[in-house]
């Protein structure tokens, strides 16, 4: 079958685990064809380059959600004055509905807001398809006037009622970037409407093209989230220092878009029960959900895991116990709490060491946080020397993965007798799973999907509690037999639940099931003689008793959709 893979900030860009799991998924499904539609979040997304896609990826379409709108997306100068007036009037009507759904107001229930948001969103999509892109309208005075009127309407929240012009301009600019997929050149012949299935590998803007393909072509949509995109956006807006009123508008946009995505999706695949609960709160139907854990390449950690098994046969306490932390530098990882916890550990185990292994720091925010952590470590642990003639050395080291001390992530995990996760916020804790593959005993804070991932194979403590983190780590450092048992059990759990093959098999089954229950009605492809070409329709879509309703005629289509066959009859 032909699958349209919809991404934002991940695959095919060579950055982060989000792109890596997509690459593993595509390579694991070699018998399917993939078209990749990628949205770039920022210049940093593109700076790392792209991975080389496998042969089953037929093409890659990439557009940006940052910077100026792409050239050719503003057609106002190419149409007549009367047509511009018609287009502008239609835009005002649709955007007014959209803004009313965002802002809410007196007499609007949650369902009413969702309905008005969706009506405005699809109206804008039809307008973009019929008359060209929307960026200049979304940044124009009509959008600002409609947004201001919605925020000043009776019954809106006071924070929105007090919004000022500069905040309206900022909100309109950010909304234009979020709505840029409506104007993408992805909806013509041979594009998304020709796919048998759309798979959005994250919520947010990545789901927008799938919503349009579902709305106008009947193409079924799968939405996968390993973190809650709406929540992730809220945290990013706060970190960016946006005004509270702007954050509220954008937060409502992401929440309403998530609700519409879940409503329209044939299947929603959360990566954990933690994400599943968030999705259900945003309107996802329990009957159309399937939890699929991300698949991690266990072979990268096999050597470390086997070495841990050998050590477990004769566990013993080390003279200089080592605690390890592995991950990317971010305030949400709460390295401050980690350092304070290690300070308490040193009071009980003076020979203990802390090795912090981090990924390469690529942005100023992470670099600033790393500087604060180094300063705190220098304050808590002044350089120590064994005697008057020795060189002083700190018990805390900050090491980049790829350096001589840790050429590979597996080396970083293997360096610790106990691996700690000190985060104050997490989605799916990939570093914890990697530590489990290495057979290391772990102590983690109870955030995100940590408890679900670790099961009973590690210790879990409350977040932002250095004392509890230190006490649990000391228990494992002083009990090597217990630590070895937990590490071995953790490795068995990881191999049973979080491998690439398990993830790929789950998506293979999901693809077949969705296509069988939601077949796309389209005209058959013909050969040179005018006869239907064989094997151009997935057999899973030929279920005679489960025919999808005929979708509305897509505005970019110039040919009518085929008539619906009677239930149970041939297509």
Protein Blocks (a to p, Z undefined) as FASTA:
>chain_A
ZZddddehiafbdedjklmmmmmmmmmmmmbccddddddfbfklmmnopadddfklmbdc
dddfehjddehiamklmpcfklmmmmmmmmmmmmmmmmmmmngpghiafklmmmmmmmmm
mmmmmmmmmnopfklmmmmmklmmmmmmmmmpghiafklmmpcfklmmmmmmmmmmmmmm
mmpcklbghilmlpcbdcdfbehjllmmmmmmmmmnopacddddfbdfklmmmmmmmmno
pafklmmmmmmmmmmmmmmmmmmpmbdcdfbfklmmmmmmnopafklgccddddddfklm
mmmmmmmmmmmmmgcddfbdcddddddddfklommlmmmmmmmmmmmmmmbccddddddd
fbfklmmmmmmmmmmmmmmmgcddfblkbccddfbdcddehiaklmbfklmmmmpmbdcd
fbfbdcbdfklmmmmmnopacddddehjllmmnmmmbccddehilklmmmmmmmmmmmmm
lmmmmmmmmmmmmmmmmcfklmmmmmmmmmmmmmmmmccdddddddfkopacehkacfkl
mcfklccddddddfkbcbdcdddddehiaZZ
